[in-house]
Each structure stands twice: as C-alpha cells, then as structure tokens.
Amino acid sequence: MSDVAERIIKVTSETLKVDPGRIKDEMRFVEDLGAESIQSVELVAAFEEEFDIEMDEEAALEVKTVGKAISFITKMLEAEG
C-alpha cells in the first residue's frame, strides 16, 4: 500500500470513527462508511491538512470512494511535485 493510501485511510478512520482495518479502496464515504454531509467537508479539510494541499472543494466532494480519493490526491501531489 502506498504512503498516500495509508495516510488517507488513517485520516478517514479518525474523521469518521471507523476501524482502519475495515476501510477498503472500493468503499464509498457516504454509503459504506457512513459519512454525513458535514463529515464530507471535514474529510476534505483533513486531507488538505494531512497532505498540505489546497483542494477544489466541489471537485473533492465529487470523489465518492476511498480509491478515488487516493487517485485524486496522488495526482494533486504529482502536479505540485
């Protein structure tokens, strides 16, 4: 597992109070992990803080699964890199 994936799972686990062992790439933040709308915004903020990036909130909120979040943030980090 990549460093980005591990950090996303850690942040998701802490924000949504879900056991990190339960979090899989294909899981959806809302339907599978129980994120409510305010928690979705909190997740975006937590990812921004964790990775020291600035995400477009609309684009970030369109990311519905853990795997897509990993891809989205990895691409952002590569673009900055």
Phi, psi and omega in degrees: 000139182287161177300318180299314180299315180300317181291323177295317179296319179298312181296317179298316179300313182291320183288318184262000180057050180240141177301125182301334178293340180275343189275119180240158182307319186280354183289139178269139183300315184278301187292319185264328185252359172076020180292132173267169187303319180294325179290330177297317178294319178298322178298315179302313180298319181293321177295319178300316180292315182300318186257001181053052180231165176244114183258144171291117189300318180298313180297318181296320181287347175281345179283113189258342183237162179299315180299319179292326176296319179299314179297314183301311183287323177300315179298319179298317181293321178294322180295324179283329190304000000 
